[in-house]
Amino acid sequence: SSTGFMLLLSLVIDGVASITWGWWFLPIGLALSAWVTTRLVPEAGGQGVERVIRSIHLQSGKIAWQVIPAKIGATILTIGTGGSAGNIGPCVQIGSGLSAAVADLFQFEAPERKTLVMCGLSAGFSAIFGAPLAGAIFGIEALFIGSLTYHVLFPSAVASIVAYLVATWLGIPPLNFHAHLFPFFDFSFLLLALVAGVVFGILAVIFIECLNGATRLTNALHLSPVIQGFLAGWILLGLGTLISPLILGLGKETIQRALEGQVSLWALFLGKIITTTLTLRFGGSGGIILPICFIGATSGGIFGAMLFQDPSLFAALGIAGLLAGAINTPLTAMLLGMELFGVTSGPYLLLTCTVAFLLSGHRSAIPTQLLQLQKAPALRGTLQKEIGQETFNLRDQPNTRKDEEQ
């Protein structure tokens, strides 16, 4: 399913790019996407991963079959016309939707259906990134903050490996990014990786708060979603003209250039934050993971250049660090980094991802994740509640731990 969707999306992107004024389809594309995801199938709107996670938590993995064609159509309308979103989330939702359909066909019980849908999470991630190890862990890590669903590890691993092999057999090129080789073990570089974790943790907070602020803004505008999408499309065109067309679309080439050591302008990653926020919160349909990789790679390259270090290595740390901080998947981010950039990157990824994960606090760009365990004693929040519904702050009561134990 993921491979077929990727082929179709690539054809549309190439077709629009071949038209001289193809970018002008963007306002219409976002407006139509908003119409599909508000009037026809609301479950197909926004990010794909968050919808799948919510269906697992609240509906025992039930996903209506209508979500599959609606997600395909809405995502093609969004990304195909130049919207700033990723293709990983839609692949995950489409794969999980097919898994749910199979479960319904064979009348699976709720636990088996949830397991099958979680396997769809792993399969979609693995097929797109070409990273079966990270894909296997993503399926058991993405649902909860502070907890892993180990009982699904084996089926998730099988689904991840099979998806990777099928995508390879069909000739679908994965997002197999490459960076320069990391030093074998350098203590001074470990310290820099630690500092990088702080930077990417703060950047993750900024990105998440931009998404949350845009959600509040759309609720306050009281405009038709179709009109919001149309207006957002024109704003995106203006930003792409003012800053750079690179902040629109998938941005895969820009990520690879950053990993090759090319330093981007400050405006590039800041512009990507704005365009992704506008796209996903104003009617567009697409994923959040690839934009996170874009922001992490471009900002990481700049940070590395500021330290007079190899920008390529810090672009790689930026991808993993921002993934760990923004969507609370540090293990997935570390494994993904090691699969893409080599095992020598492991110690540095460990520090960067851990620090970014802790500093982002109880926030997430995937608001349907459940808070299962607090990241640190200094943070509080209601357990077993969607992270997007929480307001988090520092503990100000010295004996809170005792109160919890009572």
VENSULRA-V667548 format. One record per residue. N is the residue number from 1. SS is DSSP state (H for helix, E for strand, L for the rest). OMEGA is omega in whole degrees, -180 to 180 (NA if undefined). NEAR is the number of other ideal C-beta (glycine too) atoms within 12 Angstrom. Layout:
n:N ss:SS omega:OMEGA near:NEAR
n:N ss:SS omega:OMEGA near:NEAR
//
This chain:
n:1 ss:L omega:-180 near:35
n:2 ss:H omega:-178 near:49
n:3 ss:H omega:178 near:32
n:4 ss:H omega:178 near:22
n:5 ss:H omega:-180 near:40
n:6 ss:H omega:178 near:39
n:7 ss:H omega:-180 near:23
n:8 ss:H omega:-180 near:27
n:9 ss:H omega:179 near:42
n:10 ss:H omega:179 near:24
n:11 ss:H omega:-180 near:16
n:12 ss:H omega:180 near:31
n:13 ss:H omega:179 near:33
n:14 ss:H omega:180 near:15
n:15 ss:H omega:179 near:16
n:16 ss:H omega:-180 near:29
n:17 ss:H omega:-179 near:22
n:18 ss:L omega:178 near:11
n:19 ss:L omega:-175 near:16
n:20 ss:L omega:-178 near:9
n:21 ss:L omega:-175 near:14
n:22 ss:H omega:-178 near:23
n:23 ss:H omega:-177 near:28
n:24 ss:H omega:174 near:19
n:25 ss:H omega:-172 near:33
n:26 ss:H omega:179 near:44
n:27 ss:H omega:179 near:34
n:28 ss:H omega:180 near:29
n:29 ss:H omega:179 near:44
n:30 ss:H omega:179 near:49
n:31 ss:H omega:179 near:34
n:32 ss:H omega:177 near:33
n:33 ss:H omega:178 near:49
n:34 ss:H omega:179 near:40
n:35 ss:H omega:179 near:30
n:36 ss:H omega:-172 near:34
n:37 ss:H omega:176 near:41
n:38 ss:H omega:-177 near:30
n:39 ss:H omega:-174 near:20
n:40 ss:H omega:-176 near:24
n:41 ss:L omega:-178 near:28
n:42 ss:H omega:-178 near:23
n:43 ss:H omega:-179 near:35
n:44 ss:H omega:-177 near:42
n:45 ss:L omega:174 near:42
n:46 ss:E omega:-178 near:48
n:47 ss:L omega:179 near:51
n:48 ss:H omega:-174 near:54
n:49 ss:H omega:-177 near:53
n:50 ss:H omega:179 near:41
n:51 ss:H omega:179 near:46
n:52 ss:H omega:-180 near:52
n:53 ss:H omega:179 near:44
n:54 ss:H omega:179 near:35
n:55 ss:H omega:178 near:35
n:56 ss:H omega:-177 near:41
n:57 ss:H omega:-170 near:31
n:58 ss:H omega:-174 near:20
n:59 ss:H omega:180 near:24
n:60 ss:L omega:177 near:23
n:61 ss:L omega:179 near:37
n:62 ss:L omega:177 near:28
n:63 ss:L omega:-179 near:41
n:64 ss:L omega:-178 near:24
n:65 ss:L omega:-180 near:22
n:66 ss:H omega:-180 near:21
n:67 ss:H omega:-174 near:41
n:68 ss:H omega:179 near:34
n:69 ss:H omega:179 near:26
n:70 ss:H omega:179 near:34
n:71 ss:H omega:178 near:52
n:72 ss:H omega:-178 near:38
n:73 ss:H omega:-177 near:31
n:74 ss:H omega:-180 near:51
n:75 ss:H omega:177 near:50
n:76 ss:H omega:177 near:38
n:77 ss:H omega:-178 near:41
n:78 ss:H omega:-175 near:57
n:79 ss:H omega:-179 near:49
n:80 ss:L omega:179 near:41
n:81 ss:L omega:175 near:44
n:82 ss:L omega:178 near:45
n:83 ss:L omega:-178 near:57
n:84 ss:L omega:179 near:50
n:85 ss:L omega:-178 near:52
n:86 ss:E omega:179 near:48
n:87 ss:L omega:-177 near:50
n:88 ss:H omega:179 near:51
n:89 ss:H omega:176 near:50
n:90 ss:H omega:177 near:57
n:91 ss:H omega:179 near:50
n:92 ss:H omega:-178 near:55
n:93 ss:H omega:178 near:53
n:94 ss:H omega:178 near:48
n:95 ss:H omega:178 near:49
n:96 ss:H omega:177 near:53
n:97 ss:H omega:176 near:42
n:98 ss:H omega:176 near:34
n:99 ss:H omega:178 near:44
n:100 ss:H omega:178 near:41
n:101 ss:H omega:176 near:27
n:102 ss:H omega:179 near:26
n:103 ss:H omega:178 near:32
n:104 ss:H omega:-179 near:24
n:105 ss:H omega:-179 near:13
n:106 ss:L omega:175 near:13
n:107 ss:L omega:177 near:10
n:108 ss:L omega:172 near:21
n:109 ss:L omega:-175 near:14
n:110 ss:H omega:-179 near:21
n:111 ss:H omega:180 near:18
n:112 ss:H omega:178 near:23
n:113 ss:H omega:179 near:29
n:114 ss:H omega:178 near:36
n:115 ss:H omega:-179 near:34
n:116 ss:H omega:179 near:40
n:117 ss:H omega:176 near:50
n:118 ss:H omega:175 near:51
n:119 ss:H omega:176 near:43
n:120 ss:H omega:175 near:52
n:121 ss:H omega:-179 near:57
n:122 ss:H omega:-176 near:51
n:123 ss:H omega:-179 near:46
n:124 ss:H omega:180 near:50
n:125 ss:H omega:-178 near:57
n:126 ss:H omega:-177 near:47
n:127 ss:H omega:-177 near:45
n:128 ss:H omega:-177 near:48
n:129 ss:H omega:-173 near:49
n:130 ss:L omega:-175 near:32
n:131 ss:L omega:-175 near:40
n:132 ss:H omega:179 near:34
n:133 ss:H omega:179 near:30
n:134 ss:H omega:179 near:47
n:135 ss:H omega:179 near:50
n:136 ss:H omega:-179 near:40
n:137 ss:H omega:-180 near:37
n:138 ss:H omega:-179 near:54
n:139 ss:H omega:-179 near:51
n:140 ss:H omega:-177 near:35
n:141 ss:H omega:-170 near:42
n:142 ss:L omega:-173 near:53
n:143 ss:L omega:-173 near:46
n:144 ss:E omega:170 near:31
n:145 ss:E omega:179 near:42
n:146 ss:L omega:-178 near:28
n:147 ss:L omega:177 near:22
n:148 ss:L omega:179 near:26
n:149 ss:L omega:-172 near:32
n:150 ss:H omega:-176 near:18
n:151 ss:H omega:179 near:16
n:152 ss:H omega:-175 near:34
n:153 ss:H omega:-177 near:25
n:154 ss:H omega:178 near:19
n:155 ss:H omega:177 near:29
n:156 ss:H omega:178 near:43
n:157 ss:H omega:179 near:28
n:158 ss:H omega:180 near:24
n:159 ss:H omega:-179 near:41
n:160 ss:H omega:-179 near:45
n:161 ss:H omega:-180 near:27
n:162 ss:H omega:179 near:26
n:163 ss:H omega:178 near:44
n:164 ss:H omega:-179 near:34
n:165 ss:H omega:180 near:21
n:166 ss:H omega:179 near:26
n:167 ss:H omega:178 near:36
n:168 ss:H omega:-180 near:19
n:169 ss:H omega:180 near:12
n:170 ss:L omega:177 near:19
n:171 ss:L omega:178 near:12
n:172 ss:L omega:-179 near:30
n:173 ss:L omega:179 near:19
n:174 ss:L omega:174 near:35
n:175 ss:L omega:-174 near:39
n:176 ss:L omega:-177 near:24
n:177 ss:L omega:180 near:38
n:178 ss:L omega:177 near:25
n:179 ss:L omega:175 near:38
n:180 ss:L omega:-178 near:26
n:181 ss:L omega:176 near:18
n:182 ss:L omega:174 near:33
n:183 ss:L omega:-175 near:21
n:184 ss:L omega:175 near:15
n:185 ss:L omega:-175 near:16
n:186 ss:L omega:-175 near:19
n:187 ss:H omega:-180 near:14
n:188 ss:H omega:178 near:14
n:189 ss:H omega:174 near:28
n:190 ss:H omega:178 near:25
n:191 ss:H omega:178 near:19
n:192 ss:H omega:177 near:31
n:193 ss:H omega:177 near:43
n:194 ss:H omega:178 near:28
n:195 ss:H omega:178 near:29
n:196 ss:H omega:177 near:46
n:197 ss:H omega:177 near:41
n:198 ss:H omega:-179 near:27
n:199 ss:H omega:-177 near:35
n:200 ss:H omega:173 near:52
n:201 ss:H omega:178 near:38
n:202 ss:H omega:179 near:27
n:203 ss:H omega:176 near:41
n:204 ss:H omega:178 near:46
n:205 ss:H omega:180 near:29
n:206 ss:H omega:-179 near:29
n:207 ss:H omega:-180 near:39
n:208 ss:H omega:-179 near:39
n:209 ss:H omega:174 near:23
n:210 ss:H omega:177 near:31
n:211 ss:H omega:180 near:38
n:212 ss:H omega:179 near:27
n:213 ss:H omega:178 near:19
n:214 ss:H omega:176 near:31
n:215 ss:H omega:178 near:26
n:216 ss:H omega:-179 near:15
n:217 ss:H omega:180 near:20
n:218 ss:H omega:178 near:30
n:219 ss:H omega:-177 near:15
n:220 ss:H omega:-175 near:11
n:221 ss:H omega:-179 near:19
n:222 ss:L omega:175 near:10
n:223 ss:L omega:175 near:20
n:224 ss:L omega:178 near:18
n:225 ss:H omega:179 near:33
n:226 ss:H omega:178 near:26
n:227 ss:H omega:178 near:22
n:228 ss:H omega:179 near:34
n:229 ss:H omega:-180 near:43
n:230 ss:H omega:179 near:29
n:231 ss:H omega:179 near:26
n:232 ss:H omega:178 near:42
n:233 ss:H omega:178 near:39
n:234 ss:H omega:177 near:26
n:235 ss:H omega:178 near:31
n:236 ss:H omega:177 near:44
n:237 ss:H omega:178 near:33
n:238 ss:H omega:179 near:22
n:239 ss:H omega:178 near:33
n:240 ss:H omega:177 near:32
n:241 ss:H omega:-176 near:20
n:242 ss:H omega:-175 near:16
n:243 ss:L omega:179 near:26
n:244 ss:L omega:174 near:24
n:245 ss:H omega:-178 near:26
n:246 ss:H omega:-179 near:31
n:247 ss:H omega:176 near:39
n:248 ss:L omega:178 near:47
n:249 ss:L omega:-177 near:43
n:250 ss:L omega:178 near:42
n:251 ss:L omega:-177 near:46
n:252 ss:H omega:-178 near:31
n:253 ss:H omega:179 near:22
n:254 ss:H omega:178 near:37
n:255 ss:H omega:-179 near:44
n:256 ss:H omega:178 near:28
n:257 ss:H omega:177 near:25
n:258 ss:H omega:179 near:45
n:259 ss:H omega:175 near:42
n:260 ss:L omega:176 near:23
n:261 ss:L omega:178 near:25
n:262 ss:L omega:-177 near:26
n:263 ss:L omega:-179 near:30
n:264 ss:L omega:174 near:39
n:265 ss:L omega:176 near:21
n:266 ss:H omega:-175 near:20
n:267 ss:H omega:-175 near:21
n:268 ss:H omega:-179 near:35
n:269 ss:H omega:175 near:44
n:270 ss:H omega:177 near:26
n:271 ss:H omega:179 near:36
n:272 ss:H omega:176 near:49
n:273 ss:H omega:-177 near:41
n:274 ss:H omega:-177 near:34
n:275 ss:H omega:177 near:48
n:276 ss:H omega:178 near:48
n:277 ss:H omega:180 near:40
n:278 ss:H omega:-177 near:44
n:279 ss:H omega:-173 near:54
n:280 ss:H omega:-178 near:52
n:281 ss:H omega:-179 near:42
n:282 ss:L omega:170 near:46
n:283 ss:L omega:-178 near:48
n:284 ss:L omega:178 near:57
n:285 ss:E omega:-179 near:53
n:286 ss:L omega:-176 near:54
n:287 ss:E omega:-179 near:49
n:288 ss:L omega:-171 near:49
n:289 ss:H omega:-179 near:50
n:290 ss:H omega:173 near:47
n:291 ss:H omega:176 near:50
n:292 ss:H omega:178 near:53
n:293 ss:H omega:178 near:46
n:294 ss:H omega:-178 near:49
n:295 ss:H omega:-180 near:52
n:296 ss:H omega:-178 near:53
n:297 ss:H omega:-177 near:54
n:298 ss:H omega:178 near:45
n:299 ss:H omega:178 near:46
n:300 ss:H omega:178 near:52
n:301 ss:H omega:178 near:42
n:302 ss:H omega:-179 near:32
n:303 ss:H omega:178 near:40
n:304 ss:H omega:179 near:38
n:305 ss:H omega:178 near:24
n:306 ss:H omega:179 near:18
n:307 ss:L omega:-177 near:23
n:308 ss:L omega:177 near:11
n:309 ss:L omega:179 near:31
n:310 ss:L omega:-179 near:30
n:311 ss:H omega:-179 near:32
n:312 ss:H omega:-177 near:32
n:313 ss:H omega:-179 near:41
n:314 ss:H omega:171 near:47
n:315 ss:H omega:177 near:50
n:316 ss:H omega:177 near:52
n:317 ss:H omega:180 near:58
n:318 ss:H omega:178 near:51
n:319 ss:H omega:-178 near:56
n:320 ss:H omega:-177 near:57
n:321 ss:H omega:-179 near:54
n:322 ss:H omega:174 near:57
n:323 ss:H omega:180 near:58
n:324 ss:H omega:-177 near:47
n:325 ss:H omega:-173 near:47
n:326 ss:H omega:-179 near:51
n:327 ss:H omega:172 near:51
n:328 ss:L omega:177 near:49
n:329 ss:L omega:-176 near:46
n:330 ss:H omega:-180 near:42
n:331 ss:H omega:177 near:33
n:332 ss:H omega:-179 near:45
n:333 ss:H omega:179 near:52
n:334 ss:H omega:180 near:40
n:335 ss:H omega:178 near:37
n:336 ss:H omega:179 near:48
n:337 ss:H omega:-180 near:49
n:338 ss:H omega:177 near:28
n:339 ss:H omega:-177 near:36
n:340 ss:H omega:-168 near:36
n:341 ss:H omega:176 near:37
n:342 ss:L omega:-175 near:22
n:343 ss:H omega:180 near:20
n:344 ss:H omega:177 near:21
n:345 ss:H omega:-173 near:42
n:346 ss:H omega:-178 near:29
n:347 ss:H omega:-179 near:28
n:348 ss:H omega:176 near:46
n:349 ss:H omega:179 near:47
n:350 ss:H omega:-179 near:29
n:351 ss:H omega:-177 near:33
n:352 ss:H omega:-177 near:51
n:353 ss:H omega:-179 near:48
n:354 ss:H omega:-179 near:31
n:355 ss:H omega:179 near:36
n:356 ss:H omega:178 near:50
n:357 ss:H omega:-179 near:42
n:358 ss:H omega:-175 near:33
n:359 ss:H omega:180 near:36
n:360 ss:L omega:177 near:45
n:361 ss:L omega:179 near:32
n:362 ss:L omega:177 near:39
n:363 ss:L omega:177 near:40
n:364 ss:L omega:170 near:45
n:365 ss:L omega:172 near:47
n:366 ss:L omega:-169 near:44
n:367 ss:L omega:-179 near:34
n:368 ss:L omega:174 near:35
n:369 ss:L omega:178 near:40
n:370 ss:E omega:175 near:33
n:371 ss:E omega:-177 near:32
n:372 ss:L omega:-178 near:24
n:373 ss:L omega:-179 near:19
n:374 ss:L omega:-180 near:27
n:375 ss:L omega:-177 near:32
n:376 ss:L omega:179 near:22
n:377 ss:L omega:-177 near:17
n:378 ss:L omega:-179 near:20
n:379 ss:E omega:177 near:29
n:380 ss:L omega:179 near:25
n:381 ss:L omega:-179 near:33
n:382 ss:L omega:-180 near:18
n:383 ss:L omega:180 near:21
n:384 ss:L omega:178 near:20
n:385 ss:L omega:179 near:22
n:386 ss:E omega:-174 near:27
n:387 ss:H omega:-180 near:41
n:388 ss:H omega:-180 near:30
n:389 ss:H omega:-174 near:21
n:390 ss:L omega:169 near:26
n:391 ss:L omega:-172 near:15
n:392 ss:L omega:175 near:28
n:393 ss:L omega:179 near:14
n:394 ss:E omega:175 near:16
n:395 ss:L omega:177 near:20
n:396 ss:L omega:178 near:10
n:397 ss:L omega:-175 near:14
n:398 ss:L omega:-176 near:11
n:399 ss:L omega:-178 near:12
n:400 ss:H omega:-179 near:18
n:401 ss:H omega:179 near:15
n:402 ss:H omega:-180 near:11
n:403 ss:H omega:-179 near:11
n:404 ss:H omega:-177 near:15
n:405 ss:H omega:-177 near:7
n:406 ss:L omega:NA near:7
//
